[in-house]
């Protein structure tokens, strides 16, 4: 399976269904079997499927970067304006007050 999303979903569902069936066959009441299987499959996926979640995160990041292009000109203009204001304010705050004249 090349699609990481599909692979992650199949692993999570397979783990959940497998644990549910296992607990049900062991004689546990089905509502409790479902609840326990959901909790355990969540915990197992947090530890053992982290590499798939990381890959999904990378795909989302790449898709986001590709959809925005090389940059956002409006954001760059706003950042330049904020930087100019910051420099102006910073320049005023660095001036030292004049020393009082001694008598």
C-alpha positions in Angstrom: 0.0 0.0 0.0 1.6 3.2 -1.2 -1.0 5.5 0.4 0.1 6.1 4.0 -3.4 7.3 5.0 -4.9 4.1 3.9 -2.2 2.0 5.5 -2.6 3.8 8.8 -6.4 3.5 8.7 -6.3 -0.2 7.9 -3.8 -0.9 10.7 -5.9 1.0 13.2 -9.2 -0.7 12.2 -7.6 -4.1 12.0 -6.1 -3.7 15.5 -9.5 -2.5 16.9 -11.5 -5.3 15.2 -9.0 -8.0 16.1 -8.9 -7.0 19.8 -12.7 -6.7 19.9 -13.1 -10.2 18.5 -10.4 -11.6 20.8 -12.0 -10.1 23.9 -15.5 -11.2 22.8 -14.3 -14.8 22.3 -12.7 -14.8 25.7 -16.1 -14.3 27.2 -16.1 -10.6 27.9 -19.4 -8.8 27.3 -19.4 -7.2 23.9 -19.9 -3.5 25.1 -16.9 -3.9 27.4 -14.9 -5.7 24.7 -15.5 -2.9 22.3 -14.6 -0.2 24.9 -11.4 -2.0 26.0 -10.4 -2.7 22.4 -10.9 0.9 21.5 -8.7 2.0 24.4 -6.0 -0.5 23.7 -5.9 0.0 19.9 -5.5 3.8 20.5 -2.6 3.2 23.0 -0.9 0.7 20.7 -1.2 3.0 17.7 0.3 5.8 19.6 3.4 3.8 20.3 3.7 1.4 17.3 2.3 3.5 14.4 4.2 6.8 15.1 6.3 6.4 11.9 3.1 6.3 9.9 1.7 9.4 11.6 5.0 11.2 11.0 4.8 10.3 7.3 1.2 11.6 7.1 2.4 14.8 8.8 5.1 15.2 6.1 2.6 14.7 3.4 0.3 17.3 4.8 3.2 19.8 5.1 4.3 19.2 1.6 0.8 19.6 0.3 0.4 22.8 2.2 3.7 24.2 0.9 2.8 23.2 -2.6 -0.6 24.9 -2.5 0.8 28.2 -1.2 3.6 28.3 -3.8 6.9 29.9 -3.1 5.6 32.5 -0.7 2.7 34.8 0.2 3.4 38.4 -1.1 0.8 39.9 1.2 2.3 38.3 4.2 5.8 39.5 3.1 4.5 43.0 2.8 2.9 42.9 6.2 6.0 41.5 7.8 8.1 44.3 6.2 5.7 46.9 7.5 5.9 45.5 11.0 9.7 45.3 10.9 9.9 48.9 9.8 7.7 50.0 12.7 9.8 47.9 15.1 13.0 49.4 13.9 11.6 52.9 14.2 10.4 52.2 17.8 13.7 50.5 18.6 15.7 53.5 17.4 13.7 55.9 19.6 14.2 53.7 22.7 17.9 53.4 22.3 18.5 57.2 22.5 20.0 58.2 25.8 18.7 61.2 27.6 20.9 64.3 27.7 23.0 64.6 30.8 22.0 67.4 33.1 24.3 70.4 33.3 26.4 70.6 36.4 26.3 73.9 38.4 
